Amino acid sequence: MIEAALHSGRADRRSVFEVFARRLPDGRRFGVLAGTGRLLEAIADFRFAEAELEWLERERVVGRRTLDWLAAYRFRGDITGYREGEVYLPNSPLLTVEGGFAEAVVLETLVLSVLNYDTAVASAAARMVAAAEGRPLAEMGSRRTSEASAVAAARAAYIAGFDATSNLEAGRTWGIPTMGTAAHSFTLLHDTEEQAFRAQVETLGTGTTLLIDTYDIRQAVETAVRVAGTGLGAVRIDSGDLPSLVREVRAQLDSLGATGTRITVTSDLNEHTIAALRGAPVDSYGVGTSVVTGSGAPAAGMVYKLVAHSDDDGSWVPVAKKSAEKASHGGAKRAVRELRGGVAVAERIVVDADRDGVPEALEIDGRELTVPLMRDGQAVPEFLGVTGTRNARAHRAAAIAELPIGALRLSHGEAEIPTVFG
């Protein structure tokens, strides 16, 4: 497309691309946007190095004129969109990229690969946070995805309300609290379970978490309290009939005087199994596979579409697809969350016909969702790095608090808040 646009003279035509999702995954009543901070940093650093240009030339992917254009590439346009951590709905204008056609279209795969994955994780994680009803959750899914995605997933889950991750690189890069537990292999390494528990307690202190389901759980609880004392920090259960096991372990710990010892459970949890444990004396959860794979929706279904471009005389021309089941709405847009008594009742999307004008204020009770994210190729600092990650987490909490109570239900249903154009 870039090579052909350079040939036709349209490569530098001012264009507006929009990221949105036509629908939410089946049964979801809202989504949570994540990945924006990572994406802004990636766009600012997006370049074509000499080795990449040599390969493109050697494989005859593009010609000399395009190679020269790529060699000089850096994004110098503007980006607006929803804050990271924002709740979104079908057709929400999540990200708007404005620049020359070529400089904007080349970002499509980068934009969608980041936002589709991170948002899928955050949207699934938000449902788990709602199901946990205030009990802490730890992200433990690094072994169930690729090495780069593992770090991104930990960040997205933290933004969505998880409290910690087992991924140390996510802690180093994004400032996320880290935690870890011993695996069954550590117990199996030692000649007896008691030896394993003693080694762990003597090394890490009585506040550690002991894994108690390698052999016999009842015997392991007795051994754990005998080794660590009644001040043992926590025990972890990773298998079995969790509701009944948790109650039995709680009763046994209390009978041994370890009333302050917490119980954490793992074992292939998702939002539905977490919800099923609401009545059990569980203190915290560790979630792996389900959260890093989007709990059945591994991609958020976002698309990157041209919605407007300038004409030869500089006027803006809205454009849209009319394909069956894939129609889009033309024109650059902004959005407002309509509130009634502090509760979200609608998402109003307005077409901004004049990109150079000041958008007219809407006479509704609500808040603007569309904010500047990048100007002239420079990202707004508040969305970047550790600070940006923490800001996104805080914004997610505020956005979730605006939702009507029905939006948090796990049963099948449509989006709880309607999207209104105009």
C-alpha positions in Angstrom: 0.0 0.0 0.0 2.8 2.4 0.8 4.6 1.8 -2.5 1.4 2.2 -4.5 0.4 5.3 -2.5 3.8 6.9 -3.2 3.3 6.1 -6.9 -0.2 7.7 -6.9 0.9 10.7 -5.0 -1.5 10.0 -2.1 1.0 8.8 0.5 1.2 12.1 2.3 -2.6 12.8 2.2 -3.7 13.7 5.7 -5.7 10.7 7.1 -7.5 9.6 10.2 -7.4 5.9 11.3 -9.6 4.7 14.1 -9.3 1.6 16.3 -12.6 0.1 17.5 -14.2 -3.3 18.2 -17.5 -4.1 16.4 -18.6 -6.3 19.3 -17.6 -7.6 22.7 -16.8 -11.3 23.2 -19.8 -13.4 23.8 -21.3 -12.8 27.2 -19.1 -9.8 28.0 -21.0 -6.6 29.1 -18.0 -4.3 28.9 -14.3 -4.3 28.0 -11.3 -2.7 29.6 -8.7 -1.0 27.4 -5.1 -1.9 28.1 -1.8 -1.6 26.2 -1.9 2.1 25.4 1.2 3.0 27.4 3.1 0.1 25.8 1.9 1.1 22.4 2.8 4.8 22.7 6.4 3.9 23.6 6.6 1.4 20.7 5.3 4.0 18.2 7.8 6.6 19.4 10.6 4.0 18.9 9.3 2.5 15.6 12.1 2.6 13.0 13.4 0.5 10.1 17.0 -0.6 10.8 19.6 -1.3 8.2 19.3 -5.0 8.4 15.6 -4.8 7.9 15.9 -2.5 4.9 18.6 -4.8 3.4 16.2 -7.8 3.7 13.3 -5.9 2.1 15.6 -5.0 -0.8 17.1 -8.4 -1.2 13.6 -10.1 -1.2 12.3 -7.4 -3.6 9.4 -6.6 -1.3 9.5 -2.9 -2.2 11.6 -0.7 -4.5 14.2 1.9 -3.9 11.8 4.8 -3.5 9.9 3.0 -0.7 13.1 1.8 0.9 14.3 5.4 1.1 10.9 6.4 2.6 11.2 3.7 5.2 14.8 4.6 6.1 13.6 8.1 7.1 10.5 6.9 8.9 9.3 8.1 12.2 5.8 8.9 13.3 5.2 12.6 13.5 1.4 12.7 13.7 -1.1 12.9 16.5 -3.0 10.3 18.5 -6.0 10.7 20.6 -8.2 8.1 22.3 -9.5 6.6 25.5 -7.3 6.6 28.6 -5.7 3.3 29.4 -7.9 1.4 31.9 -11.1 2.9 30.5 -14.2 0.8 30.1 -15.3 0.5 26.5 -18.2 -0.8 24.4 -18.9 -1.9 20.8 -17.9 0.8 18.4 -16.1 2.9 21.0 -13.4 5.0 19.2 -10.6 3.7 21.3 -7.7 5.2 19.4 -7.5 7.8 16.6 -4.3 8.0 14.6 -3.9 11.1 12.4 -1.0 11.7 10.0 0.0 11.1 6.4 -1.6 8.0 5.0 1.6 6.1 4.7 3.0 7.0 8.1 -0.3 6.0 9.7 -1.1 2.8 7.8 2.3 1.3 8.4 1.4 1.2 12.2 -1.7 -1.0 11.7 -0.2 -4.3 12.8 1.8 -2.8 15.7 -1.3 -1.0 17.0 -3.6 -4.0 16.7 -1.2 -6.6 18.1 -0.6 -4.6 21.3 -4.2 -3.5 21.9 -5.9 -6.7 20.9 -3.8 -8.8 23.3 -3.5 -6.5 26.3 -7.2 -5.5 26.2 -8.3 -9.2 26.0 -6.2 -9.9 29.1 -7.4 -6.8 31.0 -11.1 -7.5 30.1 -10.9 -11.1 31.3 -9.0 -10.0 34.4 -11.6 -7.3 35.3 -14.3 -10.0 35.4 -12.1 -12.1 37.8 -11.6 -9.1 40.0 -15.3 -8.5 40.2 -15.9 -12.2 41.0 -13.2 -12.1 43.8 -15.1 -9.4 45.6 -12.1 -7.7 47.1 -10.0 -10.7 47.7 -6.4 -10.4 46.3 -5.5 -12.0 43.0 -2.0 -12.8 41.7 -1.2 -13.3 38.0 0.7 -16.5 37.5 0.4 -17.3 33.8 3.9 -16.7 32.3 4.3 -20.4 31.5 1.1 -20.4 29.4 2.0 -17.7 26.8 5.1 -16.5 25.0 7.9 -14.8 26.9 7.1 -11.3 25.6 3.3 -11.7 26.0 3.9 -12.9 29.6 5.2 -9.5 30.6 2.4 -7.7 28.7 -0.2 -9.9 30.3 1.1 -9.2 33.8 0.9 -5.5 33.2 -2.6 -5.7 31.7 -3.9 -7.8 34.6 -2.5 -5.4 37.1 -4.2 -2.5 35.4 -7.4 -4.5 35.6 -7.1 -4.9 39.3 -4.9 -7.9 40.0 -2.6 -7.2 43.0 0.7 -8.9 42.0 2.4 -11.1 39.4 4.9 -13.9 39.5 6.7 -12.4 36.5 9.8 -10.6 37.8 10.5 -8.9 34.5 7.0 -7.2 34.7 8.0 -6.0 38.2 11.3 -4.6 36.9 9.9 -2.9 33.8 6.5 -1.7 35.0 6.7 -1.5 38.8 4.2 -4.2 39.4 4.3 -5.9 42.9 5.8 -9.4 42.6 5.2 -12.6 44.5 5.9 -16.3 44.1 5.3 -19.7 45.7 7.1 -23.0 45.9 6.2 -25.6 43.3 5.6 -29.3 43.8 9.0 -30.1 42.5 10.6 -28.4 45.6 8.7 -30.7 47.9 9.5 -33.8 45.7 13.2 -32.8 45.8 13.4 -33.5 49.5 13.2 -36.9 51.2 10.2 -35.9 53.2 7.6 -33.1 53.1 8.8 -31.9 56.5 12.3 -31.4 55.2 11.0 -29.3 52.3 8.8 -27.2 54.7 11.7 -26.7 57.1 14.1 -25.6 54.3 11.5 -23.1 53.0 10.7 -21.7 56.5 14.3 -21.5 57.6 15.2 -19.6 54.4 12.2 -17.4 53.9 10.7 -17.0 57.4 7.4 -18.1 58.8 5.5 -15.6 56.7 6.0 -17.8 53.6 3.4 -19.8 51.8 3.6 -23.6 51.9 2.2 -25.8 49.2 0.1 -28.5 50.9 -1.3 -30.8 48.2 1.7 -32.7 47.1 0.7 -35.8 49.1 -2.0 -35.8 51.8 -3.4 -32.4 52.6 -4.5 -33.1 56.1 -1.1 -34.4 57.1 0.6 -31.5 55.3 -1.4 -28.9 57.3 -0.3 -30.6 60.5 3.3 -30.7 59.4 3.2 -27.1 58.2 2.0 -25.7 61.5 4.4 -27.9 63.5 7.3 -26.6 61.4 6.4 -23.0 61.1 4.2 -22.5 64.2 0.9 -20.8 64.4 2.3 -17.7 62.8 2.6 -19.5 59.4 1.8 -16.9 56.7 -0.2 -19.0 54.2 -0.9 -22.4 52.7 -1.6 -23.0 49.0 -4.0 -25.6 47.5 -3.5 -26.4 43.8 -5.9 -29.3 43.2 -9.0 -31.2 44.3 -12.5 -30.2 45.2 -11.6 -26.6 46.2 -14.8 -25.5 48.0 -14.8 -28.5 50.4 -11.0 -28.7 50.8 -10.8 -25.0 51.7 -13.4 -25.4 54.4 -11.6 -28.5 55.8 -8.2 -26.8 55.8 -9.6 -23.7 57.4 -11.2 -25.7 60.2 -8.0 -27.7 60.7 -5.8 -24.6 60.8 -8.1 -23.0 63.4 -8.1 -26.1 65.5 -4.3 -26.0 65.5 -4.3 -22.4 66.6 -3.2 -21.0 63.2 -6.2 -18.7 62.9 -4.2 -16.1 61.1 -2.8 -18.4 58.4 -4.2 -17.5 55.1 -5.4 -19.9 52.4 -4.6 -19.2 48.7 -5.9 -21.4 45.9 -4.8 -21.9 42.3 -5.7 -24.8 40.0 -6.9 -23.5 36.6 -9.1 -20.8 38.0 -11.3 -18.5 35.9 -14.0 -15.9 36.7 -16.6 -18.7 37.1 -14.6 -20.9 39.5 -13.6 -17.8 41.5 -17.3 -16.8 41.8 -18.1 -20.4 42.9 -15.7 -19.9 45.8 -17.3 -16.7 47.1 -18.8 -18.6 50.1 -15.6 -20.5 50.9 -13.0 -19.1 53.4 -10.5 -18.4 50.6 -8.1 -15.4 51.3 -6.5 -15.0 47.8 -6.3 -16.5 44.4 -3.6 -17.3 41.8 -4.7 -17.3 38.2 -2.6 -18.5 35.3 -3.9 -19.9 31.9 -7.3 -18.2 32.0 -6.1 -14.7 32.4 -3.2 -14.7 29.9 -5.5 -16.3 27.3 -8.3 -13.8 27.8 -10.6 -16.5 29.4 -11.8 -17.8 26.1 -11.4 -14.5 24.1 -7.6 -14.3 23.4 -8.1 -11.2 21.1 -10.3 -8.3 21.6 -11.5 -8.1 18.0 -10.3 -4.6 17.4 -9.8 -3.3 13.8 -7.9 -0.3 12.4 -9.9 1.5 9.8 -9.5 4.7 7.7 -12.4 6.9 8.6 -11.5 10.3 7.1 -8.9 11.9 4.8 -8.3 15.4 3.5 -9.3 16.3 -0.1 -7.0 18.0 -2.6 -8.4 21.4 -1.4 -7.7 20.5 2.3 -11.3 19.7 3.2 -12.0 16.6 5.3 -13.8 13.7 3.7 -15.4 11.0 5.9 -15.1 7.5 4.5 -16.6 4.2 5.6 -16.9 0.5 4.7 -20.4 -0.7 3.6 -19.6 -4.4 3.6 -22.2 -6.7 5.1 -21.7 -7.2 8.8 -18.5 -5.1 8.7 -19.8 -1.6 8.0 -18.1 1.3 9.8 -19.0 4.8 10.7 -17.1 7.5 8.7 -15.5 10.6 10.2 -13.1 11.3 13.1 -14.9 10.9 16.4 -14.9 11.7 20.1 -16.9 10.1 22.8 -18.6 11.1 26.1 -19.7 8.8 28.9 -23.2 9.9 29.8 -23.9 9.7 33.5 -27.0 9.9 35.7 -26.4 10.2 39.4 -22.8 9.1 38.8 -23.8 5.9 37.0 -23.1 5.3 33.3 -26.3 5.2 31.2 -24.9 5.6 27.6 -21.8 6.2 25.6 -22.4 9.0 23.1 -20.1 9.1 20.0 -20.0 12.4 18.0 -18.4 12.9 14.6 -15.9 15.8 14.6 -16.5 17.0 11.0 -13.8 19.8 11.2 -10.5 18.3 12.5 -9.1 21.8 12.8 -12.0 23.2 14.9 -12.8 23.2 18.6 -15.3 20.4 19.3 -18.6 21.8 20.5 -19.4 21.0 24.1 -22.2 18.5 24.6 -25.1 19.5 26.8 -25.2 16.3 28.8 -24.1 15.1 32.2 -21.0 13.1 31.6 -17.3 13.1 31.0 -15.1 13.3 27.9 -13.6 9.9 27.1 -11.3 11.1 24.2 -8.0 12.7 25.4 -4.7 13.6 23.7 -2.2 10.7 23.8 0.5 11.9 21.3 1.3 15.2 19.7 3.7 15.6 16.8 5.0 12.1 17.5 5.7 12.9 21.2 3.7 10.8 23.7 2.0 12.5 26.7 4.3 11.6 29.6 1.5 10.7 32.1 0.7 7.6 30.0 4.2 6.1 29.9 6.3 3.8 32.1 5.7 2.9 35.7 3.7 6.1 36.3 1.5 5.5 33.3 0.8 1.9 34.5 -0.3 3.1 37.9 -2.4 5.9 36.4 -4.1 3.3 34.2 -4.9 1.1 37.2 -6.4 4.0 39.1 -8.4 5.1 36.1 -9.8 1.6 35.6 -11.0 1.5 39.2 -12.8 4.9 38.7 -14.4 3.8 35.4 -15.6 0.4 36.8 -17.2 2.3 39.7 -19.4 4.2 37.2 -20.9 1.0 35.8 -24.4 -0.1 36.7 -24.4 -3.2 38.9 -25.7 -5.4 36.0 -22.5 -4.9 34.0 -20.6 -7.0 36.6 -22.8 -10.1 36.1 -21.0 -13.1 34.7 -24.2 -14.5 33.0 -24.6 -14.2 29.3 -25.9 -10.8 28.0 -25.4 -7.9 25.8 -23.3 -4.8 26.7 -24.9 -3.2 29.7 -24.6 0.4 28.4 -25.9 1.4 24.9 -23.7 3.1 22.4 -25.4 6.2 20.8 -24.1 8.0 17.7 -24.9 11.7 17.5 
